[in-house]
């Protein structure tokens, strides 16, 4: 909650520092805390997360934690693009059918980017989803 409601970068970093300091005292909670930090406030700079993590938990496998964090950031990015695409399609073409919702939720970031580009000037929702060549 502290990260979610911190308004300025300095407040976010101070909250992050305090949260990780507390998590360092309870090893079994460290992974849960890391996930919550990333889920709750994705706008925290990745390098700031890395510095804070190394400061409070220097003995942990930061490289693997960093890979996990990058994966979560990518998933968050895909979720954001999917939400944007659904909103754009809804505004342009009305209710988005379950068929297209399913395709969007299973799509790669590259597919989402292609569909977002197409959705801007597509004449129909069907033309947005013409198969993407990889």
C-alpha positions in Angstrom: 0.0 0.0 0.0 2.8 2.4 0.8 4.2 2.2 -2.8 0.7 2.4 -4.3 -0.1 5.7 -2.6 3.3 7.3 -2.6 3.0 10.2 -5.0 6.5 11.3 -5.7 9.5 9.3 -6.8 11.3 10.1 -3.6 8.4 8.8 -1.5 8.2 5.7 -3.6 11.9 5.0 -3.2 11.7 5.6 0.6 8.7 3.3 0.9 10.5 0.7 -1.2 13.5 0.9 1.0 11.5 0.4 4.2 9.5 -2.5 2.7 12.6 -4.3 1.6 14.3 -3.7 5.0 11.4 -5.3 6.7 11.3 -8.2 4.2 15.0 -8.9 4.8 14.1 -9.8 8.4 11.6 -12.5 7.3 13.2 -14.6 4.6 10.1 -16.6 3.8 8.3 -13.4 2.8 10.9 -12.0 0.5 9.6 -13.6 -2.7 6.0 -12.5 -1.8 7.2 -9.0 -1.1 9.0 -8.8 -4.4 6.0 -9.9 -6.4 3.7 -7.5 -4.5 6.1 -4.6 -5.2 6.1 -5.3 -8.9 2.3 -6.0 -9.1 1.3 -3.0 -7.0 3.5 -0.3 -8.6 4.9 -1.1 -11.9 6.1 2.4 -12.5 9.0 2.1 -10.0 12.2 2.2 -12.0 13.8 -1.2 -12.5 17.2 0.0 -11.6 15.9 1.5 -8.3 14.4 -1.9 -7.5 17.7 -3.6 -8.2 19.7 -1.2 -6.0 17.2 -1.5 -3.1 17.1 -5.3 -3.4 20.9 -5.6 -3.4 21.1 -3.3 -0.4 18.7 -5.2 1.8 19.1 -8.8 0.5 22.7 -9.1 -0.8 22.9 -12.8 -0.2 19.9 -13.6 -2.4 20.2 -14.6 -6.1 19.5 -11.2 -7.5 20.2 -12.3 -11.1 17.3 -14.8 -11.0 15.1 -12.3 -9.2 15.9 -9.7 -11.9 15.0 -12.2 -14.6 11.7 -12.8 -12.8 11.1 -9.1 -12.5 11.7 -8.5 -16.2 9.3 -11.3 -17.0 6.6 -9.6 -14.8 7.3 -6.2 -16.3 6.8 -7.8 -19.8 3.6 -9.4 -18.7 2.4 -6.1 -17.4 3.3 -4.4 -20.6 1.3 -7.0 -22.6 -1.6 -6.6 -20.2 -1.6 -2.9 -20.8 -1.5 -3.3 -24.6 -4.3 -5.8 -24.5 -6.4 -3.4 -22.4 -5.7 -0.6 -24.7 -6.5 -2.7 -27.8 -9.8 -3.8 -26.2 -10.7 -0.2 -25.4 -9.9 1.0 -28.9 -11.8 -1.8 -30.6 -14.8 -1.2 -28.3 -14.8 2.5 -29.1 -14.5 1.9 -32.9 -16.6 -1.2 -33.4 -18.8 -1.7 -30.4 -18.8 -4.8 -28.1 -15.8 -7.0 -28.7 -16.8 -10.6 -29.1 -15.4 -13.4 -26.9 -13.6 -14.8 -30.0 -11.5 -11.6 -30.3 -11.1 -11.2 -26.5 -9.6 -14.7 -26.4 -7.2 -14.0 -29.3 -6.1 -10.8 -27.5 -5.5 -12.5 -24.2 -3.4 -15.2 -25.9 -1.5 -12.8 -28.1 2.2 -12.0 -28.1 3.4 -8.4 -27.6 4.3 -8.4 -31.3 0.7 -9.4 -32.3 -0.8 -6.8 -30.0 1.4 -4.1 -31.5 0.4 -5.1 -35.0 -3.3 -5.2 -34.0 -3.1 -1.8 -32.3 -1.6 -0.3 -35.5 -4.3 -1.9 -37.6 -7.1 -0.9 -35.3 -6.4 2.8 -35.7 -7.6 2.9 -39.3 -9.3 -0.4 -39.9 -12.6 -0.5 -41.6 -13.8 -3.5 -39.7 -12.9 -5.4 -36.6 -12.2 -8.5 -38.8 -9.5 -6.6 -40.7 -7.6 -6.0 -37.5 -7.2 -9.7 -36.9 -6.0 -10.9 -40.3 -3.3 -13.5 -39.4 0.0 -12.0 -38.5 3.0 -13.3 -40.4 6.0 -13.9 -38.1 
